[in-house]
Amino acid sequence: MDFTKLDGFKVFYYLVLLLIFVALMVFLLKSAKESLRRTGGKWQSVIDEAFIGFLVLVAFTIIAQIEPSSIISFLTKPLTWIWDLVLKALRFVGIKI
């Protein structure tokens, strides 16, 4: 049974995704306020934060439409590859695992 298809997991997944999105937006808002303060109120200094915020919004929308199982498998494959590489390197230098 695939636990990523359960309703409870999807709620938890989207809640974590929403918390990450809100945290990124709060960070961008603080950065924009500091940039505005440093430049003395010039709005041109906030354009890069607005652009990054738009990119984060687009990425959030795309990721939210993908099934959680696809995202988890996409993230675990490179991590398992790196872990296997570390284990091979440790075995090569003589550390028993």
Backbone torsions as a table, in degrees:
resi	resn	phi	psi	omega
1	MET	NA	131.0	-179.2
2	ASP	-88.9	111.7	-176.5
3	PHE	-71.4	-16.0	-179.1
4	THR	-74.7	-11.1	179.0
5	LYS	-96.6	-1.9	178.6
6	LEU	-74.3	149.4	-178.4
7	ASP	-63.4	-40.3	-179.8
8	GLY	-62.6	-38.7	178.6
9	PHE	-68.6	-38.8	179.1
10	LYS	-63.3	-39.9	177.5
11	VAL	-62.7	-45.9	178.6
12	PHE	-62.3	-43.0	-179.8
13	TYR	-61.6	-47.6	-179.1
14	TYR	-70.5	-29.3	176.0
15	LEU	-67.0	-44.8	177.1
16	VAL	-63.8	-42.3	178.4
17	LEU	-61.6	-41.2	178.5
18	LEU	-66.9	-39.8	177.8
19	LEU	-63.9	-40.3	177.3
20	ILE	-64.2	-42.3	179.2
21	PHE	-62.5	-46.2	-179.8
22	VAL	-64.4	-40.6	178.8
23	ALA	-62.8	-41.9	177.8
24	LEU	-64.3	-40.8	179.8
25	MET	-67.9	-38.1	176.9
26	VAL	-64.6	-41.9	177.7
27	PHE	-61.5	-43.3	178.8
28	LEU	-65.8	-37.1	178.1
29	LEU	-65.3	-43.1	177.2
30	LYS	-64.1	-40.1	178.4
31	SER	-63.7	-40.7	179.0
32	ALA	-66.1	-40.2	178.4
33	LYS	-64.0	-41.5	178.5
34	GLU	-66.9	-39.9	178.0
35	SER	-64.2	-40.1	177.9
36	LEU	-65.8	-39.3	178.7
37	ARG	-67.9	-41.2	-178.6
38	ARG	-65.4	-35.9	-176.3
39	THR	-90.7	0.2	177.3
40	GLY	78.9	28.1	175.1
41	GLY	96.0	13.5	178.0
42	LYS	-81.0	122.8	-176.4
43	TRP	-73.6	-15.6	178.1
44	GLN	-65.6	-23.8	-179.2
45	SER	-74.0	-14.4	-176.8
46	VAL	-95.0	-8.4	-174.9
47	ILE	-61.2	-40.3	-179.0
48	ASP	-66.6	-38.5	176.8
49	GLU	-66.0	-37.1	177.9
50	ALA	-65.8	-39.5	178.8
51	PHE	-66.0	-44.3	178.4
52	ILE	-64.3	-38.6	176.5
53	GLY	-61.8	-39.6	176.7
54	PHE	-64.3	-41.9	178.0
55	LEU	-64.2	-39.7	177.5
56	VAL	-63.8	-40.3	178.3
57	LEU	-63.3	-42.7	178.5
58	VAL	-65.3	-44.4	179.2
59	ALA	-63.5	-41.0	177.9
60	PHE	-61.6	-42.2	179.9
61	THR	-64.3	-41.8	179.6
62	ILE	-67.0	-45.8	-178.2
63	ILE	-66.7	-35.8	-179.2
64	ALA	-67.7	-24.1	-179.7
65	GLN	-83.6	-15.7	-179.0
66	ILE	-86.6	143.9	178.8
67	GLU	-61.8	143.6	179.5
68	PRO	-59.0	-34.9	-179.5
69	SER	-64.5	-35.0	178.1
70	SER	-68.1	-41.4	179.2
71	ILE	-65.5	-42.9	-178.5
72	ILE	-65.4	-42.7	178.5
73	SER	-67.4	-34.7	177.2
74	PHE	-64.0	-36.5	-179.3
75	LEU	-81.8	-32.6	-175.4
76	THR	-79.2	-28.0	-179.2
77	LYS	-62.0	-49.6	177.1
78	PRO	-66.2	-33.7	179.7
79	LEU	-67.0	-40.5	177.3
80	THR	-68.6	-34.0	176.8
81	TRP	-63.9	-44.6	179.0
82	ILE	-65.0	-41.7	179.5
83	TRP	-62.9	-42.9	177.1
84	ASP	-63.5	-37.9	177.6
85	LEU	-64.2	-41.7	177.8
86	VAL	-64.6	-42.6	178.9
87	LEU	-63.1	-41.3	177.7
88	LYS	-63.8	-39.8	179.1
89	ALA	-66.1	-40.4	178.7
90	LEU	-67.0	-38.3	176.4
91	ARG	-67.6	-34.2	179.8
92	PHE	-65.0	-38.4	180.0
93	VAL	-83.5	-2.0	172.2
94	GLY	103.1	8.2	177.8
95	ILE	-85.1	125.5	-177.8
96	LYS	-82.4	129.3	179.7
97	ILE	-128.5	NA	NA
